[in-house]
């Protein structure tokens, strides 16, 4: 049982490190092309699949952060000095 806990801890650490890499790659200047956005979406999806089996709260928090990177950025548009969404 102790070996299983050690393996799970190591996997959680790997997932945390992987999420850090994907977060760096999710910057808008890196994901300019549709192909890069698609690759990011695939990476985030794969991470979410692995994170679902983890009990580490760090892994789940990073999963949420990664999923946020896929949401389109909203812009505020003003017309005649009045904000229009």
Buried (B, 14 or more C-beta within 10 A) or exposed (E): EEEEEEEBEEBBEEBBEBBEEBBEBBEEEEBEEEEEBEEBBEBBEEBBEBBEEBEBEBBBEBBEBBBEBEEEEEEEEEEEEEEEE
